């Protein structure tokens, strides 16, 4: 995603992680849902964990020492192994498990609750959050991993809570505390009500029980449902870990259930701290791509981006570049797949969205000696320099806002900031060895390290199947960028192009004029795009 990089380390990030339970539709699910709610939402309110078993058609809810197992279509359940009766059966509507929430809440509240130690007794997450609230840097640091202590020193720890309160308003009450493990961290999310919106503090706990990083973002509650082109019964999901050490990343490999070793696509994020689904607003385009392609026999590997899983530790590196942010982890993902017997290792593809597409030539270049990548797919990828497309994005948005008869003043102010940054970036007196002290767009080293990088220039000298796709309703990477790819790579015979009239930057079809306001509405990646990618992968030998 082409978005502004944070100027200060604790600037609020906007990609909220919205989880929902995705399960196959069951017959006879047309019954009224007026008294039911998604199991995932009910469990979240209780601070409980939820898992779905495809084979047994069961949902397991775990809270403390209590385990409740529900089965689709049955009015009985097992609570800690004991059979109990339910007022209604678990049912599935539009890929969501639904049941009467009051019954679940009552059962789990009456069951033996998890005995949580108090802050004084040393529960790391609670103690750390309490220290943040009071600005007690010494107390907070006591719970942090060595790497996190370096990334977030005491002066910033002391002011962190106040900094977000200035943006959202002071938190009033704690809404929930949820625990979600992955292959790298156990994530504890504390949700607080603020005057502006719910605000989530997600603590990344390492295996030693230390706070290893922190992700702060507005809370969201938009439930995800699989699009109609997805068949959940046709694939499985496996949690994986990419790399090792301080910056290891959690991910998920979505695999077709039938057939032999499958071709695979690695999904590479756009800019910003994106989760594995590339969640933004109410959309999860990477989850759509993964489930849609897996439904057609193609495996997909996606992972949480380094700036999402290791937000503060990554930001602590003043000389971080797009190589560390995007390229290295894509190559790590490709190398991981080479070890899998259930993957057709001669058909590993990499698909980059937005900044991920912008970095595709760099990824191909990094793979040139090993030649593990069979082909690449560019989704809304810029062809010009990063700054040039950012400036064009600003002007295109102003043009669209003006065409809709809306006030363009706020957008013109933003464009002025970008123009000033561009002037500074292109000033020959500045370089990697002489960085400006007041660059307005964040870490200047990141920008100056790729000032002269133009993806089309590198791509001209490369070979290998390449599919370039673009949305004609995309203002963030306008069609001029797509057309420039055609012109620049006219001498290559291994490139295919396709554009989609209604598709916006999130790869979804939108009937109106895209200005990003529609991102808040639920949407799915275009089925046509997924069909085209699947057909291209299957024919690329």
C-alpha positions in Angstrom: 0.0 0.0 0.0 1.4 3.4 -0.9 1.1 5.1 2.4 3.1 7.7 4.4 5.8 6.2 6.5 5.6 7.3 10.2 7.6 10.3 11.2 7.9 9.3 14.9 8.3 5.9 16.3 4.9 5.8 18.0 2.8 7.3 15.3 -0.6 5.4 15.2 -0.8 2.7 12.6 -4.1 2.0 10.9 -4.1 -1.6 9.8 -6.4 -3.2 12.4 -6.4 -7.0 12.6 -10.0 -8.3 12.5 -10.3 -12.0 13.1 -13.4 -14.1 12.3 -14.2 -17.8 12.1 -14.3 -19.0 8.5 -16.1 -22.3 8.1 -18.0 -24.1 5.3 -21.7 -23.3 4.8 -24.1 -26.0 6.2 -27.3 -27.1 4.7 -30.5 -25.7 6.2 -28.8 -22.6 7.5 -31.6 -20.2 6.4 -33.0 -20.0 9.9 -33.4 -16.5 11.4 -30.2 -15.3 13.1 -31.9 -12.6 15.2 -31.0 -14.2 18.5 -27.6 -15.5 17.5 -24.1 -14.0 17.0 -20.8 -15.1 15.6 -19.0 -17.5 18.0 -15.7 -15.6 17.4 -17.3 -12.3 18.6 -18.8 -13.9 21.7 -15.6 -15.6 22.6 -13.6 -12.3 22.2 -15.8 -10.6 24.7 -15.0 -13.3 27.2 -11.3 -13.3 26.4 -11.6 -16.9 25.2 -9.8 -18.7 22.3 -11.6 -20.4 19.4 -10.6 -23.1 17.0 -12.5 -24.8 14.2 -12.2 -28.5 13.3 -13.1 -29.0 9.6 -13.3 -32.8 9.8 -15.5 -33.0 12.9 -17.5 -29.8 12.2 -16.8 -28.6 15.8 -15.9 -25.3 17.4 -13.8 -25.5 20.6 -13.9 -22.5 22.9 -11.2 -22.4 25.6 -11.2 -20.0 28.5 -8.8 -20.6 31.3 -9.3 -24.2 32.5 -12.7 -24.5 30.8 -13.2 -26.1 27.3 -16.6 -26.0 25.5 -17.0 -28.1 22.4 -19.9 -27.3 20.0 -21.0 -29.3 17.0 -22.7 -28.0 14.0 -26.4 -29.0 14.0 -26.5 -30.3 17.6 -28.3 -28.9 20.7 -25.8 -30.6 23.0 -22.2 -29.6 23.8 -19.4 -30.8 25.9 -18.2 -28.6 28.8 -15.0 -30.0 30.3 -16.0 -33.4 29.0 -19.5 -33.3 30.4 -22.5 -33.4 28.1 -24.9 -30.4 28.5 -28.0 -29.2 26.7 -28.2 -26.0 24.6 -31.2 -23.9 23.9 -30.3 -23.8 20.2 -27.8 -25.6 17.9 -24.7 -24.3 16.4 -25.2 -23.4 12.8 -23.3 -21.9 9.9 -24.4 -19.0 7.8 -22.2 -17.4 5.1 -19.1 -19.0 6.5 -19.7 -17.9 10.1 -20.4 -20.1 13.0 -23.5 -18.7 14.9 -25.1 -19.5 18.2 -27.1 -17.9 21.0 -24.4 -15.8 22.7 -26.2 -15.7 26.1 -26.0 -19.4 26.5 -22.2 -19.5 25.8 -21.6 -16.5 28.1 -23.5 -18.2 30.9 -21.8 -21.5 30.5 -18.3 -20.1 30.5 -19.0 -17.7 33.3 -20.4 -20.5 35.5 -17.5 -22.8 34.6 -14.3 -22.7 36.7 -12.5 -19.6 35.6 -8.8 -19.2 34.9 -7.0 -18.0 38.0 -5.0 -15.0 36.8 -2.2 -13.7 38.9 -2.5 -10.0 39.8 -0.1 -7.4 38.5 1.8 -7.6 41.8 2.2 -11.3 41.4 4.0 -10.7 38.1 1.7 -11.3 35.1 4.0 -9.8 32.5 1.4 -8.4 30.1 -0.8 -6.8 32.7 2.2 -5.4 34.6 3.7 -4.0 31.4 0.5 -2.2 30.4 0.0 -0.8 33.9 3.6 0.6 33.7 2.8 2.2 30.4 -0.3 3.8 31.8 1.6 5.4 34.7 4.7 6.3 32.6 6.9 4.0 34.9 9.7 3.2 32.4 11.7 1.3 35.0 8.8 -1.0 35.8 7.9 -1.5 32.1 11.5 -2.3 31.1 11.7 -5.1 33.7 9.3 -7.1 31.5 11.0 -6.4 28.1 13.3 -8.6 26.0 16.8 -7.4 25.5 16.1 -6.5 21.8 12.9 -4.6 22.7 14.8 -2.6 25.4 17.1 -1.4 22.7 14.3 -0.6 20.3 12.2 1.3 22.9 14.4 3.1 25.4 13.2 4.5 28.7 12.5 8.1 27.5 10.1 6.9 24.8 8.5 4.3 27.1 7.7 7.0 29.6 5.9 9.1 27.0 4.3 6.3 24.9 0.9 6.2 26.6 0.6 10.0 26.6 1.5 10.1 22.9 -1.4 8.0 21.9 -3.7 9.7 24.3 -2.9 13.0 22.5 -4.1 11.3 19.2 -7.1 9.4 20.4 -8.0 10.9 23.8 -7.3 9.3 27.2 -8.4 5.6 27.4 -11.4 5.3 29.8 -12.1 1.6 30.3 -10.5 -1.7 29.3 -12.9 -3.5 26.9 -11.2 -6.8 26.6 -8.0 -8.9 26.9 -7.4 -11.6 24.3 -4.6 -14.0 23.7 -3.7 -15.3 20.2 -0.5 -17.3 19.7 1.4 -17.7 16.4 4.7 -19.5 15.6 6.8 -16.6 16.9 4.9 -14.8 19.6 2.0 -15.1 22.0 0.0 -12.0 21.2 -1.9 -10.4 24.1 -4.3 -7.7 22.9 -5.6 -5.1 25.4 -8.5 -3.1 24.0 -9.3 0.3 25.6 -12.1 2.6 24.9 -11.0 6.2 23.9 -13.1 9.2 22.8 -12.0 8.6 19.2 -12.2 4.8 18.9 -11.3 1.6 20.6 -7.5 1.4 20.7 -5.7 -1.9 20.8 -2.3 -2.5 22.5 -0.9 -5.9 21.2 2.0 -7.2 23.2 4.3 -9.7 21.4 5.4 -12.1 24.1 8.4 -14.3 23.3 8.9 -17.9 24.5 10.7 -16.6 27.6 7.5 -14.7 28.7 9.1 -11.3 27.9 7.4 -8.5 26.0 9.3 -8.6 22.7 7.5 -5.9 20.7 4.3 -3.9 20.6 1.7 -3.1 18.0 -0.7 -0.3 18.6 -3.7 0.3 16.3 -7.4 1.3 16.4 -9.7 -1.6 17.1 -12.0 -3.0 14.5 -15.0 -5.4 14.6 -15.8 -6.1 11.0 -16.4 -9.8 10.6 -14.7 -11.6 7.7 -16.6 -14.0 5.5 -15.3 -16.0 2.6 -16.3 -14.8 -0.8 -18.5 -17.0 -3.0 -15.6 -18.2 -5.1 -13.9 -19.9 -2.1 -14.5 -23.5 -1.2 -13.2 -24.1 2.4 -13.4 -27.8 2.0 -10.8 -27.8 -0.7 -7.9 -26.6 1.3 -6.2 -26.7 4.7 -4.1 -24.1 6.5 -0.8 -24.7 8.3 0.9 -22.3 10.6 4.6 -21.9 9.7 7.6 -19.9 10.8 9.9 -18.1 8.4 13.5 -17.5 9.4 14.9 -17.6 12.9 16.2 -15.3 15.6 15.0 -11.9 16.6 13.1 -11.2 13.3 11.5 -14.6 12.6 8.0 -14.2 11.1 4.8 -16.2 11.6 2.9 -17.1 8.5 0.3 -19.6 7.1 0.6 -22.0 4.2 -2.8 -22.6 2.5 -2.7 -26.0 0.7 -5.1 -27.8 -1.6 -6.3 -31.0 -0.1 -6.2 -33.1 -3.2 -3.5 -34.0 -5.8 0.2 -34.2 -5.5 2.8 -31.4 -4.9 1.1 -28.1 -5.7 2.4 -25.0 -7.4 2.7 -22.1 -4.9 2.4 -18.3 -4.8 4.2 -16.2 -2.2 2.3 -13.0 -1.4 4.4 -9.9 -0.7 2.8 -6.9 1.1 2.5 -3.3 0.2 4.0 -0.5 2.4 3.0 -0.1 6.0 2.8 -2.6 9.0 0.6 -5.2 7.3 -0.6 -8.5 8.7 -0.7 -11.7 6.7 -4.1 -10.9 5.3 -3.0 -7.4 4.2 -5.9 -6.1 6.3 -7.0 -2.6 5.7 -10.4 -1.2 6.6 -12.9 -4.0 6.1 -10.9 -5.8 3.4 -8.5 -8.7 3.6 -7.2 -9.1 0.0 -4.4 -11.5 0.8 -6.8 -13.9 2.6 -9.1 -13.7 -0.4 -6.2 -14.5 -2.8 -4.9 -17.3 -0.6 -8.3 -19.0 -0.2 -9.4 -18.3 -3.8 -6.2 -19.7 -5.3 -6.2 -22.7 -3.0 -9.8 -23.5 -4.0 -8.3 -23.9 -7.6 -5.4 -26.2 -6.6 -2.7 -23.6 -6.0 -1.0 -23.3 -2.6 -0.3 -19.8 -1.2 2.2 -18.7 1.5 1.5 -15.4 3.3 3.1 -14.0 6.4 3.0 -11.2 8.8 5.2 -8.4 7.6 8.3 -7.5 9.6 7.0 -4.0 10.4 3.8 -5.6 11.8 5.3 -8.4 13.9 8.4 -6.5 15.0 7.2 -3.0 14.7 9.4 -1.2 17.2 12.5 -3.4 16.8 12.5 -2.8 13.0 11.9 1.0 13.4 14.9 1.2 15.7 17.2 0.6 12.8 18.0 4.0 11.3 19.5 2.4 8.2 16.7 0.1 7.4 15.9 -0.2 3.6 13.4 -1.7 1.4 15.7 -4.7 1.3 15.2 -5.4 5.0 11.5 -4.4 4.9 10.4 -6.4 1.9 13.0 -8.2 -0.2 14.8 -10.4 2.4 11.6 -11.9 3.8 10.2 -12.7 0.4 13.5 -14.6 -0.4 13.3 -16.4 3.0 9.7 -17.5 2.1 10.8 -18.9 -1.3 13.8 -20.8 0.3 11.5 -22.2 2.9 9.2 -23.6 0.2 12.1 -25.4 -1.5 12.2 -27.7 1.5 8.5 -28.8 1.3 7.7 -32.1 -0.2 4.0 -31.1 -0.7 5.1 -28.2 -2.9 6.0 -28.3 -6.6 9.4 -26.6 -6.1 9.8 -26.1 -9.8 6.8 -23.8 -9.8 7.3 -21.2 -7.0 5.8 -17.9 -7.9 6.0 -14.5 -6.1 3.1 -12.0 -6.3 3.8 -8.5 -5.0 1.1 -5.9 -4.2 1.8 -2.2 -4.4 5.2 -1.7 -2.7 5.6 -5.5 -3.1 5.2 -5.1 -6.8 7.5 -2.2 -6.8 10.1 -4.4 -5.2 9.6 -7.4 -7.5 12.7 -6.6 -9.7 14.8 -6.5 -6.5 13.4 -9.8 -5.4 14.1 -11.4 -8.8 17.6 -10.0 -8.7 18.1 -11.4 -5.2 17.1 -14.8 -6.6 19.2 -14.7 -9.7 21.9 -17.1 -8.5 19.6 -19.7 -7.0 16.8 -19.4 -9.6 14.1 -20.7 -7.3 11.4 -18.3 -8.6 9.6 -19.6 -11.7 7.6 -16.4 -12.3 6.3 -13.3 -10.8 2.9 -11.5 -10.6 2.6 -7.7 -10.1 -0.6 -6.4 -8.5 -0.9 -2.6 -8.7 2.8 -2.2 -8.8 4.4 1.2 -9.5 6.7 1.6 -12.5 8.3 5.0 -11.5 10.4 6.0 -8.5 8.6 5.7 -5.2 8.5 9.4 -4.7 7.2 10.1 -8.2 4.3 7.7 -7.8 3.5 9.2 -4.3 3.3 12.6 -5.9 1.1 11.3 -8.7 -1.1 9.6 -6.1 -1.7 12.9 -4.3 -2.6 14.7 -7.5 -4.9 11.9 -8.7 -6.7 11.9 -5.4 -7.2 15.7 -5.5 -8.6 15.4 -9.1 -11.1 12.7 -8.0 -12.2 14.6 -4.8 -12.7 17.7 -6.9 -14.7 15.8 -9.5 -17.0 14.6 -6.7 -17.6 18.2 -5.6 -15.9 17.8 -2.3 -13.5 20.1 -0.4 -10.0 19.5 -1.7 -8.2 21.7 0.9 -7.1 18.9 3.3 -5.7 16.9 0.3 -3.9 19.9 -1.1 -2.2 20.4 2.3 -1.1 16.8 2.2 0.2 17.2 -1.3 2.2 20.2 -0.3 4.0 18.2 2.3 4.9 15.5 -0.2 6.1 18.1 -2.7 8.4 19.7 -0.1 9.7 16.2 0.7 10.3 15.5 -2.9 12.2 18.7 -3.4 14.4 17.8 -0.4 14.9 14.2 -1.6 16.0 15.3 -5.1 18.3 18.0 -3.7 21.9 17.0 -4.8 23.4 18.3 -1.6 21.8 15.4 0.3 22.8 11.8 0.1 23.1 8.6 2.2 26.3 10.1 3.6 24.7 13.5 4.2 21.1 13.1 5.3 18.8 16.0 6.0 18.0 16.6 9.7 14.3 17.5 9.1 13.1 15.1 6.4 9.2 15.1 6.9 8.4 11.5 5.9 10.2 9.4 8.5 13.6 7.7 8.4 15.5 9.6 5.6 17.9 6.7 5.0 15.0 4.5 3.8 14.1 7.2 1.2 17.6 8.1 0.1 18.6 4.5 -0.3 16.2 4.0 -3.2 16.1 7.6 -4.5 17.4 6.5 -7.9 15.7 3.1 -8.0 13.2 2.8 -10.9 11.7 -0.7 -11.1 11.2 -0.6 -14.9 15.0 0.1 -15.5 15.9 -3.1 -13.6 13.1 -5.2 -15.1 14.2 -4.4 -18.7 17.2 -6.6 -18.2 15.5 -9.5 -16.5 13.9 -12.6 -17.8 11.1 -14.9 -16.6 7.3 -15.1 -16.8 5.8 -11.9 -15.5 2.1 -11.1 -15.2 1.3 -7.4 -14.6 -2.3 -6.7 -13.3 -3.8 -3.3 -12.5 -7.1 -1.8 -11.5 -8.4 1.1 -13.6 -10.2 2.5 -10.6 -7.0 2.7 -8.6 -5.9 6.2 -7.6 -3.0 5.0 -5.4 -1.1 3.5 -8.4 -2.9 5.1 -11.4 -3.1 3.6 -14.9 -0.3 5.8 -16.1 2.0 3.6 -14.0 0.5 0.4 -15.7 1.0 2.0 -19.2 4.6 2.9 -18.3 5.2 -0.8 -17.7 4.0 -1.7 -21.1 6.2 0.9 -22.7 9.3 0.1 -20.7 9.0 -3.7 -21.2 7.9 -3.6 -24.9 11.1 -5.5 -25.8 10.3 -8.5 -23.6 8.2 -11.3 -24.9 7.6 -13.0 -21.5 5.3 -10.4 -20.0 1.5 -10.4 -20.0 -0.7 -7.5 -19.0 -4.3 -7.1 -17.9 -6.3 -4.3 -16.3 -9.8 -4.3 -14.7 -12.2 -1.4 -15.2 -13.8 -1.3 -11.7 -11.0 -2.6 -9.5 -9.4 -0.3 -6.9 -6.1 -0.5 -5.0 -7.4 -3.3 -2.7 -8.1 -5.4 -5.8 -11.8 -5.3 -5.3 -14.5 -4.0 -7.7 -16.1 -0.7 -6.8 -18.8 1.0 -8.8 -18.0 4.5 -7.6 -14.9 6.6 -7.9 -12.3 5.2 -5.6 -10.9 7.7 -3.0 -10.1 5.1 -0.2 -13.3 6.0 1.6 -14.8 2.8 0.3 -12.1 0.8 2.1 -14.1 0.9 5.3 -16.9 -1.2 3.6 -16.6 -5.0 3.4 -15.2 -6.1 0.1 -13.4 -9.0 -1.6 -10.6 -9.3 -4.1 -12.1 -9.6 -7.6 -12.9 -13.2 -8.7 -11.8 -12.3 -12.2 -8.3 -11.4 -10.9 -8.1 -14.7 -9.0 -9.2 -16.7 -12.0 -6.7 -15.0 -14.2 -3.8 -15.6 -11.8 -4.8 -19.3 -11.4 -5.0 -19.8 -15.2 -1.6 -18.0 -15.7 0.1 -20.1 -13.0 -1.2 -23.4 -14.4 -0.1 -22.6 -17.9 3.3 -21.3 -17.0 5.6 -24.3 -17.4 
